[in-house]
Amino acid sequence: MVPAMKRVPISLTLVSLVLAIPLGLMSACASEVPPTVTMSPVAPIIRSEGIYIIAAQMRDPVKESLIQAGLKPVDRPATSGYALEVRVGKSRSSGDCGSVRNVAYILTAARSRVMVIKGRGPTGSCPENIFNGMSKALASHSTQ
């Protein structure tokens, strides 16, 4: 004869936690992160110096956001004092303002890193996209 299995009551709290943790992790992955300067420049960035944009994707929105922030993007590296490498990650979620992505701005001068800014946000055509915020953060460390 097989002994009867004991029934263990499952706590409602335990069930709630088991369901809530994966949902919380999924929503955290797609949440926006404001632009954060992870490496500050030693000296202010000179606005009159041109910034050459190196980007595999989203070059035009980055260029537009730099202009709106009062910086001077240029089309030829020979005429620039700085190079801005823009790294755009994979889409994490989609919304009305485009897909939410990780973005990094890496500003260099004479092959040396000057400044690094990282953030996560919408990359679409809405006025408050991640590129506008990151370009404002870059401009806030500049001087005429």
C-alpha positions as CSV (number, residue, x, y, z in Angstrom):
1,M,0.0,0.0,0.0
2,V,1.3,3.5,-1.0
3,P,1.2,6.0,1.8
4,A,-1.2,8.9,1.1
5,M,0.5,12.2,0.0
6,K,0.1,15.0,2.3
7,R,-1.5,18.1,0.9
8,V,0.6,21.2,1.5
9,P,-1.3,24.5,1.4
10,I,0.2,27.0,-1.0
11,S,0.4,30.4,0.5
12,L,-1.2,33.2,-1.6
13,T,1.9,35.4,-0.7
14,L,4.2,32.8,-2.2
15,V,2.1,32.6,-5.4
16,S,2.1,36.4,-5.6
17,L,5.9,36.6,-5.3
18,V,6.4,33.9,-7.9
19,L,4.3,35.8,-10.4
20,A,5.5,39.3,-9.5
21,I,9.2,38.8,-9.7
22,P,9.4,37.9,-13.4
23,L,6.9,40.7,-14.3
24,G,9.0,43.2,-12.3
25,L,12.2,42.1,-14.1
26,M,10.5,42.4,-17.5
27,S,9.3,45.9,-16.9
28,A,12.7,47.0,-15.4
29,C,14.5,45.9,-18.6
30,A,12.4,48.3,-20.7
31,S,12.3,51.3,-18.3
32,E,13.9,54.6,-19.3
33,V,17.2,55.6,-17.7
34,P,18.1,59.3,-17.9
35,P,21.4,60.3,-19.6
36,T,24.2,59.8,-17.1
37,V,27.8,61.1,-17.5
38,T,30.0,58.2,-16.6
39,M,33.2,59.9,-17.6
40,S,33.5,63.7,-17.3
41,P,35.8,65.9,-19.4
42,V,38.8,67.4,-17.7
43,A,38.4,70.7,-19.5
44,P,35.2,72.1,-21.0
45,I,34.3,71.0,-24.6
46,I,34.7,73.9,-27.1
47,R,31.4,74.4,-29.0
48,S,33.1,76.0,-32.0
49,E,35.1,72.9,-32.6
50,G,33.2,70.5,-34.9
51,I,31.9,67.1,-33.9
52,Y,32.2,64.3,-36.4
53,I,29.5,61.6,-35.8
54,I,30.4,58.0,-36.0
55,A,27.2,56.0,-36.0
56,A,26.1,52.7,-37.7
57,Q,22.5,53.7,-37.2
58,M,20.4,56.7,-36.2
59,R,23.0,59.2,-37.5
60,D,20.4,61.8,-38.6
61,P,18.5,62.0,-35.3
62,V,21.8,62.4,-33.5
63,K,22.9,65.1,-35.8
64,E,19.6,67.0,-35.4
65,S,19.7,66.7,-31.6
66,L,23.3,68.1,-31.5
67,I,22.2,71.1,-33.5
68,Q,19.3,71.7,-31.2
69,A,21.7,71.5,-28.2
70,G,23.8,74.2,-29.8
71,L,26.7,72.0,-30.8
72,K,28.3,71.9,-34.3
73,P,28.2,68.5,-36.1
74,V,30.4,68.3,-39.2
75,D,30.3,66.0,-42.2
76,R,34.1,65.5,-42.6
77,P,36.5,64.2,-39.9
78,A,39.3,66.5,-41.1
79,T,37.3,69.6,-40.1
80,S,36.4,68.4,-36.6
81,G,38.1,68.7,-33.2
82,Y,36.0,65.9,-31.8
83,A,34.6,62.5,-32.8
84,L,31.4,61.3,-31.3
85,E,30.9,57.5,-31.4
86,V,27.2,56.7,-31.0
87,R,26.3,53.1,-29.9
88,V,22.7,52.1,-30.1
89,G,21.6,48.8,-28.6
90,K,18.8,46.5,-29.6
91,S,15.2,47.4,-29.1
92,R,13.9,46.6,-25.6
93,S,10.3,47.7,-26.1
94,S,8.2,49.8,-28.5
95,G,5.9,52.7,-27.8
96,D,4.4,55.8,-29.4
97,C,7.8,57.5,-29.5
98,G,9.7,54.6,-31.1
99,S,11.6,51.8,-29.5
100,V,13.4,52.0,-26.2
101,R,17.1,51.3,-26.6
102,N,20.3,51.7,-24.6
103,V,22.5,54.5,-26.1
104,A,26.1,55.5,-25.4
105,Y,27.8,58.7,-26.5
106,I,31.6,58.4,-26.5
107,L,33.4,61.7,-27.3
108,T,37.0,61.6,-28.3
109,A,39.6,64.2,-29.2
110,A,43.0,63.3,-30.6
111,R,42.2,59.6,-30.2
112,S,41.7,60.0,-26.4
113,R,38.3,59.6,-24.7
114,V,37.1,62.9,-23.4
115,M,33.6,62.1,-22.2
116,V,31.1,59.1,-21.9
117,I,27.3,59.4,-21.5
118,K,25.0,56.5,-21.2
119,G,21.2,56.2,-21.1
120,R,18.1,54.4,-22.2
121,G,15.0,55.8,-23.8
122,P,12.8,56.2,-26.9
123,T,14.7,56.7,-30.1
124,G,11.8,57.8,-32.3
125,S,10.6,61.2,-33.5
126,C,9.1,62.5,-30.2
127,P,10.6,65.8,-28.9
128,E,11.8,64.1,-25.7
129,N,13.8,61.2,-27.1
130,I,17.1,59.8,-25.7
131,F,19.3,61.6,-28.3
132,N,18.0,65.1,-27.2
133,G,18.7,64.3,-23.6
134,M,22.1,63.0,-24.2
135,S,23.0,65.9,-26.5
136,K,21.9,68.4,-23.8
137,A,24.1,66.6,-21.3
138,L,27.0,66.9,-23.7
139,A,26.3,70.6,-24.3
140,S,26.1,71.2,-20.6
141,H,29.8,70.4,-20.4
142,S,30.8,72.8,-23.2
143,T,31.9,76.4,-23.5
144,Q,31.9,78.9,-26.3
